[in-house]
Amino acid sequence: MDWLKPIGRREDKTPEQKLAIGVLQTNFEDAFGLHDSFLLGPNKQTNMNTAKLWFESGQCDFWSECAGTTGDHIRSIFENLTYRYNSGKITIKDIKFAILKLELKL
């Protein structure tokens, strides 16, 4: 999984950046249907779509900047994971791993 390797030297994140990364990770989980507490009930698909639309919002840009990156970079990662998952190149287990290691890509 070369696309998951960090680029360059990674700097330690501040507590505030780690909090923002947690927000981003939660939205990735919601968009892929991994965060059960948010997605329980008959509106699972609606909630997943809402989470996917979040990546196009100003909230994504705000939290991305708080995490030390850009909204465009986060959207690129989301689109890449979505494409690879939908084309069968990666599994849901790979998605979970990528979300867990998101900090390494920022």
Secondary structure, DSSP 8 states (H G I E B T S, - for coil): -GGGS--S------HHHHHHHHHHHHHHHHHTT--HHHH-STTHHHHHHHHHHHTTSHHHHHHHHHTTS-HHHHHHHHHHHHHHHHTTSS-HHHHHHHHHTGGGG-
